[in-house]
């Protein structure tokens, strides 16, 4: 069901005059490439500040507790009793929900302490481990099992550091690393087996701008060699976390502008390919953010236009250099989501200001597709706009059917629905990229085997059987696997896509039925153990995904 939000003409004229030249509102927007929007829920009762898709096709969503009541009651008369909460000691409303993708329904979940601006990752066994938050939640570990009727479990003092605005990543050894946070220039591991301590990371102190920070929620990507690429502010290192050593220092991104909270841009590890080659390559893309000084200006009511640039760097290169590109629109607080066909969707955010309470202006309604394999200068494609502003505290994640789930946006200290520029959003939308258009149905593969939830080992041959209604171009068939991300504050933690088969390995095995040879990644540095979505992609049109578990 498509929706259109109708704005009064006087508001549109005011909006245009106030925010030009940073953004033209939808009434005046340039022609877009494609994609469709669908309103899924007008209200789920909470604003989707954090989201994670689990392998039973539910999305765990949560906000924060320290603003008072949400718009969703806890079931069966339950109430949260937290004497340390800064807003409401006894609270009978939910601040987390489980959204069922298949049935488009949701149920309330109960968090005991404040999960505001926290982080997380899914463990190899499929449990969501959420870490930190604010106030009495800053050292908590919270565990969510993907099972019917399950709810959050909390571990008090499960963390050594106070983790607020930290970043997590699952590691090849199955542990989870938790990096940084406000005034935390260190990292630690979960669980604490064999690594019970805090470990210093001076890079986080070096990238901290006094009284502004610009290095919170650092962008962390697992490189193909098992080390971590860590980007904060406008700089990056390759870090050997096991030995606490900086392996490589990358050049600063040209321009010198910050890309991390509160000057929030976003980042992805681009699709990993040629995994059977003796030398494997990896590239990182960082897009958007705010010019240096924008945060202070925003707090004074002066909303500086966001950055229009992206930086792309081959992190495995012996002498890596940033290659700069220009987006069709400026964007701060945008999300970057890897699609099954290897494209990157840039979505949500604003064209002026920064992250933080009331600091953003000029919503960017149009998503943008970035096609990494296209020639430079021909990689961006503007998409059709939403009608809902998705500002500070909005999120986006990939679903198994290839849609992108979009939610959140609350730039206010409390929930505010009237008398503000950008009301608190409790809605959920889905953006369908152009590959889901009906005109591509004849190209769209359907996976026949293996069955969903199949367990796979490393470096093993896999025959993927699929059907296609129309003619098949064998050279344009690929098999990809995607690690679902924990997304908050414009960064999708643990997100990665690997191309594991295709090309000349396609054979016909029956009427409109084919097999393609894939080989699973050879090491846990390429793909840490856990659940992935497996897709067959034909001429850039993906199948629905199936779940696989690497172990």
C-alpha positions as CSV (number, residue, x, y, z in Angstrom):
1,X,0.0,0.0,0.0
2,X,1.6,3.3,-1.1
3,X,1.0,6.4,1.0
4,X,1.4,10.1,0.3
5,X,1.8,12.6,3.0
6,X,0.2,15.9,1.9
7,X,2.0,19.0,3.2
8,X,0.2,22.4,3.3
9,X,1.4,24.7,0.4
10,X,2.5,27.4,2.9
11,X,4.7,24.8,4.6
12,X,6.3,23.7,1.3
13,X,7.1,27.3,0.3
14,X,8.5,28.0,3.7
15,X,10.5,24.8,3.6
16,X,11.9,25.6,0.2
17,X,13.0,29.1,1.1
18,X,14.5,28.0,4.4
19,X,16.5,25.1,3.2
20,X,17.5,25.9,-0.4
21,X,20.0,25.2,-1.9
22,X,20.6,22.1,0.2
23,X,17.4,20.2,-0.8
24,X,14.3,20.6,-2.9
25,X,11.3,19.1,-1.3
26,X,9.4,16.3,-3.1
27,X,7.1,18.8,-4.8
28,X,10.1,20.1,-6.8
29,X,12.3,17.0,-6.8
30,X,14.2,16.0,-9.8
31,X,13.2,12.8,-11.7
32,X,14.2,9.7,-9.8
33,X,15.3,6.3,-11.0
34,X,12.8,4.0,-9.4
35,X,11.8,2.0,-6.4
36,X,8.6,1.8,-4.5
37,X,7.5,2.7,-0.9
38,X,5.0,0.9,1.2
39,X,3.6,1.8,4.6
40,X,3.7,-1.3,6.8
41,X,2.6,0.0,10.2
42,X,1.4,3.5,11.0
43,X,2.6,2.8,14.6
44,X,4.5,0.1,16.4
45,X,4.3,2.1,19.6
46,X,8.1,2.7,19.8
47,X,10.5,4.6,17.6
48,X,13.0,2.3,15.8
49,X,16.3,3.6,17.0
50,X,18.0,0.1,16.8
51,X,17.1,-2.8,14.5
52,X,18.4,-6.4,13.9
53,X,16.9,-9.1,11.6
54,X,17.2,-12.6,13.1
55,X,17.1,-16.0,11.4
56,X,13.5,-16.7,12.2
57,X,12.5,-13.6,10.1
58,X,11.7,-11.4,13.0
59,X,13.2,-8.0,13.5
60,X,14.1,-6.9,17.1
61,X,13.5,-3.2,17.5
62,X,14.2,-1.0,20.5
63,X,14.4,2.7,21.4
64,X,15.3,4.0,24.9
65,X,13.6,4.2,28.3
66,X,14.6,7.6,29.7
67,X,11.9,9.8,28.1
68,X,8.7,8.4,29.8
69,X,5.9,6.3,28.4
70,X,5.9,4.9,24.8
71,X,2.7,4.3,22.8
72,X,2.7,0.6,23.4
73,X,1.7,-1.1,26.7
74,X,3.4,-4.1,28.1
75,X,1.3,-7.3,28.1
76,X,-0.5,-8.9,31.0
77,X,-0.2,-5.9,33.3
78,X,3.6,-6.1,33.3
79,X,5.5,-3.0,34.5
80,X,9.2,-2.1,34.5
81,X,10.4,-1.1,38.0
82,X,13.7,0.8,37.7
83,X,14.5,3.0,40.6
84,X,17.4,4.5,38.6
85,X,15.5,5.5,35.6
86,X,15.8,9.3,34.9
87,X,12.2,9.7,33.6
88,X,9.8,7.1,35.0
89,X,10.6,4.7,37.9
90,X,7.6,2.4,37.2
91,X,6.8,2.1,33.5
92,X,4.1,-0.1,32.1
93,X,4.9,0.6,28.5
94,X,7.3,-1.2,26.1
95,X,10.5,0.2,24.7
96,X,11.2,-2.7,22.4
97,X,9.2,-4.8,20.0
98,X,9.5,-7.9,17.9
99,X,8.3,-7.3,14.4
100,X,7.3,-10.4,12.4
101,X,8.2,-9.7,8.7
102,X,6.0,-12.5,7.2
103,X,2.8,-11.6,9.1
104,X,3.5,-7.8,9.3
105,X,2.7,-7.9,13.0
106,X,4.5,-7.0,16.2
107,X,4.5,-7.7,19.9
108,X,5.9,-5.8,22.8
109,X,9.2,-6.8,24.5
110,X,10.5,-5.7,27.9
111,X,13.9,-4.2,28.6
112,X,14.8,-3.6,32.2
113,X,17.3,-0.8,31.9
114,X,18.1,2.0,29.5
115,X,19.3,0.9,26.0
116,X,19.7,4.4,24.6
117,X,22.4,4.6,21.9
118,X,23.7,1.1,22.4
119,X,25.3,-1.5,20.2
120,X,25.1,-5.2,19.4
121,X,25.8,-8.3,17.3
122,X,24.4,-11.7,16.6
123,X,26.4,-14.6,17.9
124,X,27.2,-17.7,15.9
125,X,24.3,-19.6,17.5
126,X,21.8,-16.9,16.5
127,X,21.3,-15.1,19.8
128,X,21.3,-11.3,19.7
129,X,23.8,-9.8,22.2
130,X,23.1,-6.2,22.9
131,X,25.6,-4.2,24.9
132,X,25.5,-1.0,26.9
133,X,23.3,2.0,26.8
134,X,22.8,5.0,29.2
135,X,22.7,5.4,32.9
136,X,22.0,2.1,34.7
137,X,22.2,0.3,31.3
138,X,25.7,1.4,30.4
139,X,27.4,-1.8,31.6
140,X,24.5,-4.2,30.8
141,X,24.6,-7.2,28.5
142,X,21.1,-8.1,27.1
143,X,20.4,-11.4,25.4
144,X,17.5,-12.1,23.0
145,X,16.9,-15.7,21.8
146,X,15.0,-16.0,18.5
147,X,12.3,-18.3,19.8
148,X,8.5,-18.1,20.1
149,X,7.4,-15.9,23.0
150,X,11.0,-15.1,24.2
151,X,11.9,-11.8,25.7
152,X,15.1,-9.9,26.7
153,X,17.3,-11.3,29.5
154,X,19.7,-8.9,31.2
155,X,23.2,-9.5,32.7
156,X,24.1,-6.8,35.2
157,X,27.7,-5.5,35.0
158,X,28.5,-7.7,32.0
159,X,30.7,-5.0,30.6
160,X,33.8,-3.4,32.1
161,X,33.6,-0.2,30.2
162,X,30.6,2.2,30.0
163,X,29.4,1.5,26.5
164,X,27.4,4.5,25.2
165,X,27.8,5.1,21.4
166,X,30.0,2.1,21.0
167,X,30.5,-0.2,18.0
168,X,30.4,-4.1,18.0
169,X,31.7,-6.7,15.5
170,X,31.6,-10.5,15.6
171,X,35.1,-12.0,15.2
172,X,36.5,-15.0,13.5
173,X,36.9,-16.8,16.9
174,X,33.3,-16.3,17.7
175,X,33.8,-13.6,20.3
176,X,32.3,-10.2,20.0
177,X,34.5,-7.1,20.2
178,X,33.0,-3.9,21.7
179,X,34.9,-0.7,20.7
180,X,34.8,2.7,22.2
181,X,31.8,4.8,23.4
182,X,31.7,8.2,25.0
183,X,35.0,8.8,26.9
184,X,36.0,5.1,26.4
185,X,39.2,5.0,24.4
186,X,39.4,1.2,24.7
187,X,37.8,-2.1,23.8
188,X,36.7,-5.3,25.4
189,X,35.3,-8.7,24.4
190,X,32.2,-10.8,25.0
191,X,32.1,-13.3,26.4
192,X,35.0,-12.8,28.7
193,X,36.6,-16.2,28.2
194,X,40.3,-15.7,27.9
195,X,40.0,-12.0,27.5
196,X,38.6,-10.5,30.7
197,X,40.2,-7.0,30.6
198,X,39.8,-3.6,29.0
199,X,42.4,-2.9,26.3
200,X,43.5,0.6,25.4
201,X,43.0,2.0,21.9
202,X,44.8,5.3,21.6
203,X,43.5,5.9,18.1
204,X,40.1,6.7,19.7
205,X,41.7,9.4,21.8
206,X,43.6,10.8,18.9
207,X,40.5,11.2,16.8
208,X,38.4,12.8,19.5
209,X,37.6,16.5,18.8
210,X,37.4,18.4,22.2
211,X,33.8,19.1,23.3
212,X,32.4,17.7,20.0
213,X,33.9,14.1,19.7
214,X,33.2,13.3,16.0
215,X,34.4,9.8,16.6
216,X,31.5,8.0,18.3
217,X,30.1,4.9,16.7
218,X,33.3,4.3,14.8
219,X,33.0,2.4,11.5
220,X,34.4,-1.0,12.0
221,X,34.8,-3.7,9.3
222,X,36.5,-7.1,9.5
223,X,39.2,-7.2,6.8
224,X,39.9,-10.4,4.8
225,X,43.1,-10.9,6.8
226,X,41.2,-11.0,10.1
227,X,42.3,-7.6,11.3
228,X,39.8,-4.7,11.8
229,X,39.5,-1.6,9.7
230,X,38.5,1.1,12.1
231,X,37.5,4.6,10.9
232,X,36.9,7.5,13.3
233,X,36.4,11.2,12.5
234,X,38.3,11.4,9.2
235,X,41.1,8.8,9.7
236,X,41.4,5.0,9.7
237,X,43.7,2.3,10.9
238,X,44.0,-1.5,10.4
239,X,44.1,-3.0,13.8
240,X,45.3,-6.3,15.2
241,X,43.0,-6.5,18.1
242,X,44.5,-9.8,19.4
243,X,47.8,-8.1,20.0
244,X,46.7,-4.5,20.4
245,X,48.8,-3.3,17.4
246,X,48.2,-0.9,14.6
247,X,49.1,-2.8,11.5
248,X,48.6,0.1,9.1
249,X,47.7,3.8,9.2
250,X,45.6,4.9,6.3
251,X,45.8,8.4,4.7
252,X,43.3,10.9,6.2
253,X,40.2,11.3,4.0
254,X,40.7,14.3,1.7
255,X,38.9,17.4,2.8
256,X,39.5,16.8,6.5
257,X,35.8,16.8,7.4
258,X,34.4,14.5,10.1
259,X,32.2,11.5,9.3
260,X,31.3,10.0,12.7
261,X,28.8,11.0,15.3
262,X,27.7,13.7,15.7
263,X,28.8,14.7,12.2
264,X,27.3,11.4,11.2
265,X,28.0,9.8,7.8
266,X,27.9,6.1,7.1
267,X,30.1,3.3,5.8
268,X,30.0,-0.2,4.2
269,X,32.5,-2.9,3.4
270,X,31.9,-3.3,-0.3
271,X,31.1,-6.8,-1.6
272,X,33.9,-9.3,-1.3
273,X,34.6,-11.2,-4.5
274,X,37.1,-13.6,-6.1
275,X,37.3,-15.4,-2.8
276,X,39.2,-18.4,-4.4
277,X,42.0,-16.1,-5.5
278,X,45.4,-16.3,-3.7
279,X,45.3,-12.6,-2.9
280,X,41.9,-11.3,-1.7
281,X,40.9,-7.6,-1.9
282,X,38.6,-5.5,0.2
283,X,37.3,-2.0,-0.3
284,X,35.5,0.4,2.1
285,X,33.1,3.1,1.1
286,X,32.4,6.1,3.5
287,X,29.6,8.6,2.5
288,X,28.2,11.8,3.8
289,X,28.7,13.6,7.1
290,X,28.9,17.2,8.1
291,X,31.6,19.9,7.4
292,X,33.9,20.6,10.4
293,X,32.3,23.0,12.8
294,X,28.7,22.0,11.8
295,X,27.8,20.6,15.2
296,X,28.6,23.8,17.1
297,X,26.8,25.8,14.4
298,X,23.7,23.6,14.7
299,X,23.5,24.2,18.4
300,X,23.4,27.9,17.7
301,X,20.6,27.5,15.1
302,X,22.8,27.7,12.0
303,X,22.4,24.5,10.0
304,X,25.3,24.1,7.6
305,X,24.8,22.0,4.4
306,X,25.8,18.4,4.7
307,X,28.7,16.8,2.8
308,X,28.1,15.6,-0.8
309,X,31.2,13.4,-0.9
310,X,32.0,9.7,-0.6
311,X,35.4,8.3,-0.1
312,X,36.4,4.8,-1.4
313,X,39.6,3.0,-0.4
314,X,41.1,-0.4,-1.2
315,X,42.1,-1.3,2.4
316,X,44.2,-4.3,1.2
317,X,46.3,-2.3,-1.1
318,X,50.0,-1.9,-0.2
319,X,49.7,1.9,-0.7
320,X,46.0,2.7,-0.3
321,X,44.6,6.0,-1.4
322,X,41.1,7.5,-1.1
323,X,39.1,8.0,-4.3
324,X,36.5,10.7,-3.8
325,X,33.1,10.7,-5.4
326,X,30.1,13.0,-5.3
327,X,26.5,12.0,-4.4
328,X,23.5,13.5,-6.1
329,X,22.4,15.1,-2.8
330,X,24.2,16.2,0.4
331,X,23.4,13.8,3.3
332,X,24.1,13.6,7.0
333,X,22.6,10.7,9.2
334,X,22.1,8.5,6.1
335,X,22.1,4.7,6.3
336,X,24.0,2.5,3.9
337,X,22.5,-0.9,3.2
338,X,24.1,-3.7,1.1
339,X,21.6,-5.2,-1.3
340,X,21.7,-8.8,-2.5
341,X,23.0,-7.9,-5.9
342,X,25.9,-6.0,-4.5
343,X,24.5,-2.5,-4.9
344,X,24.5,-0.1,-1.9
345,X,21.4,1.7,-0.9
346,X,21.9,5.1,0.7
347,X,18.7,6.1,2.5
348,X,17.3,8.4,5.3
349,X,19.0,11.5,6.7
350,X,19.1,15.2,6.3
351,X,20.8,17.7,4.0
352,X,21.8,20.2,6.7
353,X,22.9,20.2,10.3
354,X,24.1,17.2,12.3
355,X,23.0,14.4,14.6
356,X,21.8,15.3,18.1
357,X,18.7,16.8,19.6
358,X,17.0,19.2,17.1
359,X,20.2,19.6,15.1
360,X,19.1,18.4,11.7
361,X,17.2,20.2,8.9
362,X,16.1,19.5,5.3
363,X,15.1,15.8,5.2
364,X,16.5,13.9,2.2
365,X,13.4,11.9,1.0
366,X,15.1,10.3,-2.0
367,X,17.3,7.2,-1.5
368,X,20.2,6.7,-3.8
369,X,21.6,3.5,-5.4
370,X,25.3,3.2,-5.6
371,X,26.6,0.6,-8.1
372,X,30.2,-0.2,-7.1
373,X,31.1,-1.9,-10.4
374,X,30.0,0.9,-12.7
375,X,32.6,3.4,-14.0
376,X,33.4,6.3,-11.7
377,X,31.0,9.1,-12.4
378,X,28.2,6.7,-13.3
379,X,27.6,4.9,-10.0
380,X,24.8,6.9,-8.3
381,X,21.1,6.7,-9.2
382,X,18.5,8.7,-7.5
383,X,15.4,6.8,-6.3
384,X,11.7,7.6,-5.8
385,X,11.1,9.6,-2.5
386,X,9.4,8.7,0.6
387,X,7.0,11.2,2.2
388,X,8.1,10.6,5.8
389,X,11.2,12.5,7.1
390,X,13.7,10.0,8.6
391,X,16.0,12.2,10.6
392,X,18.1,11.6,13.8
393,X,17.5,8.1,15.2
394,X,16.2,6.5,12.1
395,X,17.3,3.1,10.8
396,X,17.2,0.8,7.7
397,X,17.9,-3.0,7.3
398,X,17.7,-5.6,4.5
399,X,15.0,-8.2,4.7
400,X,15.1,-11.7,3.3
401,X,12.7,-10.8,0.4
402,X,15.0,-8.1,-0.8
403,X,13.0,-5.1,0.6
404,X,14.6,-2.6,3.0
405,X,12.8,-2.0,6.2
406,X,12.8,1.6,7.3
407,X,11.8,3.0,10.7
408,X,12.5,5.5,13.4
409,X,13.3,9.2,13.5
410,X,13.0,11.1,16.8
411,X,15.2,14.2,17.1
412,X,13.5,15.1,20.4
413,X,14.3,14.4,24.0
414,X,10.8,13.0,24.5
415,X,8.2,11.7,22.0
416,X,6.7,14.8,20.3
417,X,4.0,14.5,17.7
418,X,2.7,18.1,17.4
419,X,4.3,21.5,17.4
420,X,7.6,20.4,16.0
421,X,9.2,20.4,12.5
422,X,9.8,16.6,12.5
423,X,7.4,14.7,14.6
424,X,8.5,11.5,16.4
425,X,8.0,8.6,13.9
426,X,6.6,5.3,15.2
427,X,5.9,4.0,11.7
428,X,7.5,1.3,9.6
429,X,8.0,1.5,5.9
430,X,9.4,-0.8,3.3
431,X,11.5,0.4,0.3
432,X,11.4,-2.0,-2.6
433,X,14.4,-1.4,-4.9
434,X,13.8,-1.4,-8.7
435,X,14.8,-5.1,-8.9
436,X,11.5,-6.0,-7.2
437,X,9.4,-4.4,-10.0
438,X,7.0,-6.8,-11.7
439,X,8.7,-6.2,-15.1
440,X,11.6,-8.3,-13.8
441,X,9.5,-11.3,-12.7
442,X,10.7,-13.4,-15.7
443,X,14.3,-12.8,-14.7
444,X,13.8,-13.5,-11.0
445,X,15.3,-16.7,-9.6
446,X,13.5,-18.9,-7.1
447,X,15.8,-21.1,-4.9
448,X,14.8,-24.8,-5.0
449,X,17.6,-26.1,-2.9
450,X,19.3,-26.2,-0.4
451,X,16.6,-25.8,2.1
452,X,16.5,-22.8,4.4
453,X,18.4,-23.2,7.7
454,X,21.0,-25.5,6.0
455,X,24.3,-25.8,7.9
456,X,27.4,-25.4,5.9
457,X,31.1,-25.8,6.5
458,X,34.0,-23.7,5.2
459,X,35.6,-24.1,1.8
460,X,33.0,-26.6,0.6
461,X,31.3,-27.0,-2.8
462,X,27.6,-26.1,-2.8
463,X,25.2,-26.8,-5.6
464,X,22.4,-24.3,-5.6
465,X,19.3,-25.3,-7.6
466,X,17.0,-22.5,-8.8
467,X,14.2,-21.9,-11.3
468,X,13.7,-18.9,-13.6
469,X,10.5,-18.4,-15.7
470,X,12.3,-16.7,-18.6
471,X,15.5,-17.2,-20.5
472,X,18.7,-17.5,-18.4
473,X,21.9,-15.6,-19.1
474,X,24.4,-18.0,-17.4
475,X,27.2,-15.5,-17.3
476,X,25.1,-13.2,-15.3
477,X,24.1,-15.5,-12.5
478,X,25.8,-15.1,-9.1
479,X,25.4,-16.5,-5.6
480,X,25.7,-14.1,-2.7
481,X,25.6,-14.4,1.0
482,X,24.8,-11.4,3.3
483,X,25.3,-11.1,7.0
484,X,22.3,-9.2,8.5
485,X,23.4,-6.1,10.4
486,X,22.7,-4.5,13.8
487,X,21.8,-1.0,12.7
488,X,21.7,2.2,14.7
489,X,22.9,5.8,14.2
490,X,23.5,5.4,10.5
491,X,25.9,2.5,10.8
492,X,25.1,-1.2,10.1
493,X,27.4,-3.2,12.3
494,X,28.7,-6.6,11.0
495,X,27.2,-6.0,7.6
496,X,29.0,-7.9,4.8
497,X,28.3,-9.5,1.4
498,X,30.3,-12.2,-0.2
499,X,30.0,-13.4,-3.8
500,X,30.6,-17.2,-3.6
501,X,29.6,-18.6,-7.1
502,X,28.2,-18.1,-10.5
503,X,29.4,-17.3,-14.0
504,X,30.2,-20.3,-16.2
505,X,29.1,-22.8,-13.6
506,X,25.4,-22.8,-14.5
507,X,23.8,-25.9,-16.0
508,X,20.2,-26.7,-16.9
509,X,18.8,-29.7,-15.0
510,X,15.1,-29.5,-16.0
511,X,12.4,-27.4,-17.4
512,X,13.3,-23.8,-16.3
513,X,15.4,-25.3,-13.6
514,X,19.2,-24.8,-13.2
515,X,22.1,-25.5,-10.9
516,X,24.9,-23.1,-10.1
517,X,28.2,-24.0,-8.3
518,X,29.1,-22.1,-5.3
519,X,32.0,-22.5,-2.9
520,X,31.6,-21.4,0.7
521,X,34.2,-19.0,2.1
522,X,37.4,-20.7,3.1
523,X,38.0,-19.0,6.5
524,X,36.2,-17.4,9.4
525,X,38.1,-14.2,8.6
526,X,36.1,-14.0,5.4
527,X,32.8,-15.0,7.0
528,X,32.6,-15.4,10.8
529,X,30.4,-18.3,11.9
530,X,26.7,-17.6,12.1
531,X,23.6,-17.0,10.1
532,X,23.6,-15.5,6.6
533,X,21.1,-14.9,3.9
534,X,21.9,-16.7,0.6
535,X,20.6,-15.3,-2.7
536,X,20.8,-16.3,-6.3
537,X,21.1,-13.1,-8.5
538,X,20.3,-13.2,-12.2
539,X,21.0,-10.1,-14.3
540,X,21.0,-8.0,-11.1
541,X,17.6,-9.4,-10.0
542,X,17.9,-11.4,-6.7
543,X,15.8,-14.3,-5.5
544,X,14.2,-14.3,-2.1
545,X,16.9,-15.3,0.3
546,X,17.2,-18.5,2.3
547,X,18.9,-18.8,5.7
548,X,22.2,-20.7,6.0
549,X,24.4,-21.2,9.0
550,X,28.1,-21.2,8.6
551,X,29.8,-23.4,11.2
